[in-house]
Amino acid sequence: MPKSALLIVIIAVIAAQAGAVDLRSSGSVVVPEKAAINDDLLATGNNVDISGNVAGTALVAGQTVSATGLVTGFLGAAGQNVNVRGVKQMVAAAGQNVNIQGLNARNAVIAGNSVNVDDTSNISRDMLLAGTSVATRGTIGRNLKAAGTNLSIGGNIRGDVLASGNNISIMPGTVIGGNFIYESRNKAKIGEGARITGKIEQRMPRKATAPKGPSRVARAVFGFLMMFVFGVVMIALFPRWSAETALRVISAPGWSVLAGFIALIITPVAAVIIFITLIGIPIGLTLLFIYIIALMVAVIVAALAVGALTLRGRTIWLQLLLGLFIIYVLGAIPVLGGLVRLAVIIFGLGAVALMFFRRRVQTA
């Protein structure tokens, strides 16, 4: 099926199943400056330009992404080149090049190879920045956390600055109302006229390797957005099956755990055994491919189950969004995160396996 035809099918199914999400997908997606969207927005394309206002959450992804209109909810933007400005509630942006100009938001999480925040941006609470080359000159109401290879920090930060990088510099005239604590093997360069109210503390990195912060943050942001898009496509193509499988996790948690544990262990072992015989290599590769897809499906199923328990009676799209968000937040917690991710895979994979065998029994 051609990609354009597949997109049309996805849009048609979503439109029929849920009116609370405005889905726009094409080579070029444009929401004009005077346009208003009164629902949540999901937009994907080569070029995405959101100049109008969005009354809810906006998730946008593309090669070039521009979000300049008012977003009253959460803005998630991912692409090769990402440009964000204007009034937002909360922003999470990731890309090769991320440019923030005149942004007004409560909180912001920005990750990319090159990240630039201009001096007209105003974050009322906290900002988290990660990238290879990071520069920020705006106003931050509370704390700034930044990680990268080259960090250039300026503007007015009313709280603490926690930085990690190889080369860290504080621009001339910068005001830091709290502490400046940085992790680097090199001494930070503090420009003339910079004022730091709290203490200045240098900490040596635990390892000699490059900082891992940027890659973790970038993977988390990209992973969340990409898994959400994958979940949207899966639900659009198989709406009934997706909902029923998520309910299977809730109605039969014990059987889901048992089936998930067996599937998690047996499948890769079976693939290796098949690989031992040369004639079984194509079958083994096919089995591993199906296994990887099944793991992705398992995450979506578990997210839908979490969302259904949290948002009873709401649309499946909001349940997916909240469920994924909860899973990713809990998964980022040290020690607990590993257990959460394992539980998600086991419960979700078990429900998928149970639905598969149930269908096989019904058709036998």
C-alpha positions in Angstrom: 0.0 0.0 0.0 1.4 3.5 -0.9 2.4 5.7 2.1 -0.2 8.3 1.1 -3.0 5.7 1.0 -1.9 4.3 4.4 -2.0 7.8 5.8 -5.5 8.4 4.5 -6.6 5.1 6.1 -5.1 6.1 9.4 -6.7 9.5 9.3 -10.1 8.1 8.4 -10.1 5.5 11.2 -8.9 8.0 13.8 -11.6 10.5 12.7 -14.2 7.8 13.0 -13.1 6.6 16.4 -12.2 9.8 18.2 -13.2 13.3 17.7 -11.0 14.7 20.5 -7.8 14.5 18.6 -7.1 16.6 15.5 -4.7 14.5 13.4 -2.9 16.1 10.5 -0.3 14.3 8.4 1.0 15.1 5.0 4.2 16.4 3.3 3.5 19.9 4.6 1.2 20.6 7.6 0.3 24.3 8.2 -1.9 25.7 10.9 -2.2 29.4 9.9 -1.7 32.2 12.4 -5.3 33.2 12.7 -6.6 29.5 12.9 -7.7 28.0 16.2 -7.8 24.3 17.1 -10.1 23.5 20.0 -8.8 20.0 20.6 -5.5 18.2 21.1 -3.3 18.2 18.0 -1.1 15.5 16.5 0.8 16.7 13.4 3.4 14.8 11.4 5.0 15.7 8.1 8.2 16.8 6.3 7.5 20.4 7.2 5.2 21.3 10.1 4.2 24.9 10.9 2.0 25.5 13.9 1.4 29.3 13.8 -2.2 29.1 15.1 -3.6 28.5 18.5 -4.1 25.0 20.1 -6.4 24.8 23.0 -5.0 21.5 24.3 -1.9 19.3 23.9 0.2 19.6 20.7 2.5 16.8 19.6 4.3 17.6 16.3 7.1 15.8 14.5 8.8 16.3 11.1 12.0 17.2 9.3 11.4 20.9 10.0 9.1 21.9 12.8 8.0 25.4 13.7 5.7 26.1 16.7 5.0 29.7 17.2 1.3 29.8 18.1 -0.3 29.7 21.6 -0.5 26.2 23.1 -2.5 26.1 26.3 -1.4 22.6 27.1 1.8 20.5 26.6 3.9 21.0 23.5 6.0 18.1 22.3 8.1 18.8 19.2 10.7 16.6 17.5 12.5 17.0 14.2 15.8 17.7 12.5 15.3 21.4 12.8 12.9 22.6 15.5 11.9 26.3 16.1 9.8 27.2 19.0 8.6 30.7 20.2 5.5 32.3 21.7 3.4 31.3 24.7 3.2 27.7 25.8 2.3 25.9 29.0 5.1 23.3 29.0 7.6 22.4 26.2 9.6 19.3 25.4 11.6 19.7 22.2 14.2 17.5 20.6 16.1 17.7 17.3 19.3 18.1 15.5 19.1 21.8 15.8 16.7 23.4 18.3 16.2 27.2 18.3 14.1 28.8 21.0 13.2 32.4 20.5 10.8 34.5 22.7 9.4 31.5 24.4 7.2 32.0 27.5 6.4 28.8 29.4 6.3 27.4 32.8 8.8 24.6 32.3 10.9 23.5 29.3 12.9 20.4 28.4 15.1 20.9 25.4 17.6 18.3 23.8 19.5 18.4 20.6 22.9 18.5 18.9 22.7 22.3 18.8 20.5 24.1 21.3 20.0 27.9 21.4 17.7 29.8 23.8 17.7 33.5 23.1 17.6 36.4 25.6 13.9 37.1 25.0 12.8 33.7 26.3 11.2 33.6 29.8 10.7 30.3 31.7 8.8 31.0 34.9 9.9 27.8 36.6 12.6 25.3 35.6 14.5 24.5 32.4 16.5 21.4 31.4 18.9 21.6 28.5 21.0 18.9 26.9 23.1 18.7 23.8 26.5 18.9 22.2 26.5 22.7 21.9 24.1 24.5 24.3 23.7 28.2 24.7 21.0 29.9 26.8 20.6 33.6 27.5 17.0 33.9 28.7 15.3 34.4 32.1 14.5 31.4 34.3 12.3 31.8 37.3 13.8 28.9 39.3 16.5 26.4 38.4 18.6 25.5 35.3 20.0 22.1 34.6 22.3 21.8 31.6 24.4 19.0 30.2 26.6 18.9 27.1 30.0 19.2 25.6 30.1 23.0 25.3 27.8 25.0 27.5 27.3 28.8 27.4 25.1 30.1 30.1 23.7 33.7 30.3 20.7 35.7 31.2 19.0 35.9 34.6 18.6 32.6 36.5 16.8 33.2 39.9 17.6 29.8 41.3 20.5 27.3 41.1 22.5 26.3 38.0 23.6 22.7 37.8 25.8 22.1 34.8 27.8 19.2 33.4 30.2 19.4 30.4 33.7 19.7 29.0 33.7 23.4 28.4 31.4 25.6 30.6 31.3 29.3 30.4 29.2 32.0 32.2 28.5 34.9 29.9 29.4 38.5 31.0 26.6 40.2 32.9 24.9 36.9 33.8 22.9 36.9 37.1 22.6 33.6 39.1 20.4 34.0 42.2 21.4 30.7 43.7 24.4 28.3 43.6 26.5 27.5 40.5 27.5 23.8 40.8 29.2 22.2 37.8 30.7 18.9 36.9 33.8 19.2 34.6 37.5 18.4 34.5 38.0 22.0 33.2 37.6 25.2 35.2 34.5 27.1 34.2 35.0 30.5 32.6 33.1 33.2 34.4 32.7 36.4 32.3 33.3 39.9 33.5 30.4 41.4 35.5 28.7 38.0 36.1 27.0 37.9 39.6 26.5 34.6 41.4 24.8 35.0 44.8 25.3 31.5 46.1 28.4 29.3 46.2 30.5 28.2 43.2 31.5 24.5 43.3 33.4 22.4 40.9 32.9 18.6 40.9 35.0 16.1 39.1 33.2 13.7 36.8 33.0 10.1 38.1 34.2 8.7 34.8 36.5 10.0 32.1 34.0 9.4 29.4 31.9 12.1 27.8 28.8 13.2 29.7 25.9 10.7 29.3 23.2 13.2 30.2 22.4 14.6 26.7 22.0 11.1 25.2 19.7 9.9 28.0 17.5 13.0 27.8 17.4 13.0 24.0 16.5 9.2 23.9 13.8 9.7 26.5 12.2 12.6 24.6 12.5 10.9 21.2 11.4 7.6 22.6 8.2 9.0 24.1 7.2 10.9 21.0 8.0 8.0 18.7 6.2 5.4 20.8 3.2 7.7 20.9 3.1 7.9 17.2 3.6 4.1 17.0 0.7 3.7 19.4 -1.5 6.1 17.4 -0.9 4.1 14.2 -1.5 0.7 16.0 -4.8 1.9 17.5 -5.9 3.4 14.2 -5.3 0.2 12.3 -6.6 -2.1 15.1 -8.8 -0.1 17.4 -10.9 -3.0 18.8 -8.0 -5.3 19.3 -5.9 -2.7 21.1 -8.7 -1.8 23.5 -9.5 -5.5 24.2 -5.9 -6.4 24.8 -5.4 -3.6 27.2 -8.5 -4.7 29.1 -7.0 -8.2 29.3 -4.1 -6.8 31.4 -6.7 -5.4 33.8 -9.1 -8.3 33.9 -6.5 -11.1 34.0 -3.2 -9.7 35.5 -2.1 -13.1 36.9 -2.4 -14.9 33.5 -0.8 -11.9 31.8 2.3 -12.1 34.0 2.6 -15.9 33.5 2.2 -15.7 29.7 4.4 -12.6 29.5 7.2 -14.2 31.4 7.1 -17.3 29.3 7.0 -15.3 26.0 9.9 -13.1 27.2 12.2 -16.0 27.9 11.1 -18.7 25.4 11.0 -16.6 22.2 14.7 -15.5 22.0 15.8 -18.9 23.1 13.8 -20.5 20.3 15.2 -18.0 17.8 18.8 -19.0 18.8 18.0 -22.7 18.5 16.6 -22.1 15.0 19.6 -20.1 14.0 21.9 -23.1 14.8 20.6 -24.8 11.7 21.5 -22.8 8.5 18.2 -23.7 6.9 16.4 -22.0 9.9 18.2 -18.6 9.6 15.3 -17.0 7.6 12.8 -18.3 10.1 14.9 -17.2 13.0 15.3 -13.7 11.6 11.5 -13.5 11.1 10.9 -14.7 14.6 13.2 -12.0 16.1 11.6 -9.3 14.0 8.2 -10.3 15.2 9.5 -10.4 18.7 10.8 -6.8 18.5 7.5 -5.6 17.1 5.7 -7.5 19.9 7.8 -5.8 22.5 6.8 -2.4 21.1 3.2 -3.5 21.0 3.5 -4.6 24.6 4.5 -1.2 25.7 1.5 0.4 24.0 -0.8 -2.2 25.5 0.5 -1.6 29.0 0.2 2.2 28.5 -3.4 1.8 27.5 -4.0 -0.3 30.6 -2.5 2.3 32.8 -4.4 5.1 31.1 -7.7 3.2 31.3 -7.2 2.7 35.1 -6.3 6.4 35.5 -8.7 8.0 33.0 -11.9 5.9 33.1 -14.4 7.0 30.5 -12.0 9.2 28.6 -10.9 8.7 24.9 -8.4 6.0 24.1 -6.0 8.7 22.8 -5.8 10.5 26.1 -5.4 7.2 27.9 -2.5 6.3 25.6 -0.8 9.7 26.2 -1.2 9.6 30.0 -0.2 5.9 30.2 3.0 6.5 28.2 3.8 9.5 30.2 3.4 7.7 33.5 5.5 4.7 32.3 8.3 7.0 31.0 8.4 9.1 34.2 8.5 6.0 36.5 11.0 4.3 34.2 13.4 7.2 34.7 13.6 6.7 38.4 16.9 4.9 39.4 16.5 1.2 40.5 12.7 1.4 40.4 12.8 2.3 36.7 14.2 -1.0 35.7 11.5 -2.9 37.6 8.8 -0.7 36.0 10.1 -1.3 32.5 10.3 -5.1 33.1 6.8 -5.1 34.5 5.5 -3.1 31.5 7.0 -5.6 29.1 5.8 -8.7 31.0 2.2 -7.5 31.5 1.9 -6.1 27.9 3.5 -9.1 26.2 1.4 -11.5 28.3 -1.8 -9.8 27.2 -0.7 -10.0 23.6 0.1 -13.7 23.9 -3.2 -14.4 25.6 -5.2 -12.6 22.9 -3.2 -14.4 20.2 -4.0 -17.9 21.6 -7.6 -16.9 22.3 -8.1 -16.0 18.7 -6.3 -19.2 17.5 -8.7 -21.2 19.7 -11.8 -19.4 18.4 -10.8 -20.0 14.8 -9.7 -23.6 15.3 
